[in-house]
Amino acid sequence: MIDFEEELKKFHPSLEMEEVEDAIYNQEVTDLADVLVKFVKEATEES
């Protein structure tokens, strides 16, 4: 039978997952509000 407590003691998170998490959180993401602000700014500059 599997001893889950013993298996949890052996567990170490993957370095790859930590790197992926950092990349996701540090990424600059443009959302719909940013796109709309850009369009309005460009439209007012052209007028």
C-alpha atoms as one frame of an Amber mdcrd trajectory, in Angstrom:
protein
   0.000   0.000   0.000   1.180   3.559  -0.713   2.194   5.639   2.305   1.016
   9.093   1.220   2.768  10.875   4.094   6.102   9.350   3.071   5.515  10.222
  -0.591   4.699  13.830   0.330   8.018  14.096   2.190   9.832  13.092  -1.029
   7.959  15.614  -3.175   9.927  18.524  -4.657   8.257  20.973  -7.056   9.577
  20.989 -10.577  11.873  23.886 -11.400  10.161  24.123 -14.757   6.826  24.863
 -13.090   8.380  27.638 -11.002   9.882  29.153 -14.152   6.528  28.972 -15.924
   4.813  30.639 -12.984   7.346  33.496 -13.011   6.918  33.958 -16.747   3.141
  34.140 -16.424   3.105  36.587 -13.518   5.804  38.838 -14.983   4.243  39.002
 -18.438   2.714  42.273 -19.522  -0.789  41.348 -20.719  -2.934  43.703 -22.773
  -6.604  43.457 -21.898  -9.662  44.903 -23.617  -9.535  48.115 -21.591  -5.950
  48.763 -22.757  -6.981  48.210 -26.373  -9.926  50.599 -26.075  -7.775  53.301
 -24.444  -5.264  52.955 -27.298  -7.999  53.286 -29.945  -9.500  56.361 -28.267
  -6.081  57.969 -27.914  -5.268  57.323 -31.600  -8.671  58.648 -32.681  -8.276
  61.867 -30.718  -4.766  62.409 -32.100  -6.040  62.039 -35.681  -8.859  64.556
 -35.159
